[in-house]
Amino acid sequence: MSITDSQAGGRAAIRLLQGYVWHPQSADVDLEHYLPRELDLPKAPGAADEDDAHVLWDMVSPPFAFFENGEPTAAQTFYQFTVLRVYDDRPSNEALHGDAEAASQALNPLLDGTPEGVGWQLWEDLREL
């Protein structure tokens, strides 16, 4: 899929949320035990037949050297975290914002249920992949 396809009314994969999840390297944390690979979101106008939002995470090097409190990040395992949804036609930004809000609300209790020491920073993105 190219950018021109989505601008011309073709399918579009849109990031809803983007950010990082981390935990101490010494912690035995498997995110698969706490987070789904798909979120069942309300049917959105223009959403593709496979309605769910996809939840992706990949291990990455720490994206910054220190946390805001001055603690080094080198002893943490970091994951780039993305929630995306495929649409047959790109919805309005208002509709995308609603989907991002629904994804955030679905993820909050799951992230809150992760072990102590797991941290995250997620924000709304709404850019095409």
Backbone hydrogen bonds, N-H to C=O, Kabsch-Sander energy under -0.5 kcal/mol:
donor,donor_aa,acceptor,acceptor_aa,energy
6,S,2,S,-1.6
7,Q,3,I,-2.2
8,A,4,T,-1.6
9,G,6,S,-1.2
10,G,5,D,-3.5
12,A,87,Y,-2.9
14,I,12,A,-0.6
14,I,85,R,-2.8
15,R,127,R,-3.2
16,L,83,V,-3.8
17,L,83,V,-1.4
18,Q,123,W,-2.5
19,G,81,F,-1.9
20,Y,121,Q,-2.4
21,V,79,Y,-1.9
22,W,119,G,-2.6
23,H,77,T,-1.7
25,Q,75,A,-2.9
27,A,24,P,-1.6
29,V,27,A,-1.4
31,L,29,V,-0.6
33,H,30,D,-2.3
34,Y,31,L,-1.7
35,L,31,L,-2.7
39,L,53,A,-2.8
41,L,39,L,-1.1
47,A,44,A,-2.2
48,A,86,V,-2.3
51,D,49,D,-1.8
53,A,39,L,-2.5
54,H,84,L,-3.4
55,V,37,R,-2.8
56,L,54,H,-0.6
56,L,82,T,-3.2
58,D,80,Q,-1.9
60,V,78,F,-2.3
67,F,71,E,-3.0
70,G,67,F,-2.2
73,T,65,A,-2.4
76,Q,73,T,-2.2
77,T,23,H,-3.5
78,F,60,V,-0.7
78,F,76,Q,-0.5
79,Y,21,V,-2.5
80,Q,58,D,-3.0
81,F,19,G,-3.0
82,T,56,L,-2.7
83,V,17,L,-2.5
84,L,54,H,-2.5
85,R,14,I,-2.1
87,Y,12,A,-3.0
88,D,46,G,-3.2
89,D,46,G,-1.1
96,L,92,S,-2.4
97,H,93,N,-2.6
98,G,94,E,-1.8
99,D,95,A,-1.9
100,A,96,L,-2.6
101,E,97,H,-2.5
102,A,98,G,-2.2
103,A,99,D,-2.5
104,S,100,A,-2.5
105,Q,101,E,-2.4
106,A,102,A,-2.0
107,L,103,A,-2.2
108,N,104,S,-2.3
110,L,106,A,-0.5
111,L,107,L,-2.9
112,D,108,N,-2.6
113,G,109,P,-1.0
114,T,111,L,-1.6
118,V,115,P,-1.8
119,G,22,W,-2.8
121,Q,20,Y,-2.6
123,W,18,Q,-2.5
125,D,16,L,-1.7
126,L,15,R,-1.3
129,L,13,A,-2.7
